Amino acid sequence: MDTYNWNQPQGYDADGYPTGGPAQPYVPEAYVPPNYDAPLSQIPYQSDVSPKSKVAAGFLSLFFGCFGIGRFYLGYARLGMIQLSITVVGLFVIGLIKSSEVSSAAAICVVAVYVWSIIDAVLIFAGAIKKDGQGLRIY
């Protein structure tokens, strides 16, 4: 014999009260705020793509590369400091020393750094420099 009452919803008695004891209150999970101080490499959903732009890095290197700006932008601080130091020292020597041999050597250094920055820009645009200083791919 079938004892199931088809007119009565499951989980309720004949008087319409829920069976199984008192209902438990809803307790939400504790809210854990995001850690905004964590480096990008520790955020689990972060991909291996850099937030830096290849176009921006190329143009910064092309126009301001003798000051190391393109390398600083990509996160290569050591190379940026080398470019900046050679340029600043070269310009300082050109401005202060009146000797033609020293000034021409300093000018050659400044021009060499500018050629270096143009080569950096070409390499960035061509895709030969594929990663930033943190090892993330640039697009």
C-alpha angles and dihedrals in degrees: 000000000000112000097181114111107220093196094055119076115238116264095033130096126228092275093054097254119133116255126220101059132284118338116257116238118248111258113190120215115264113270113243112196117222118261103242092178094062115109116249092251091063097051104102098216094049114115125213092262119112119231087225121100124235090212093052091047091049095050093044089052092046097050104025101020096114086068091048094246094136092052093045089051092053092047099254095129096165094056090043091053091049092052092045094047095050091048096046094045091046093050090045092052092046091052099045109033117069095193109114095214094054093041092050091049090050091047090052089053092051092047090047091054090049091051087048090054092049089052088049090053092050091048091049094048091045091052097244090123099059104163138050126228092280093053095254119138117253123215 
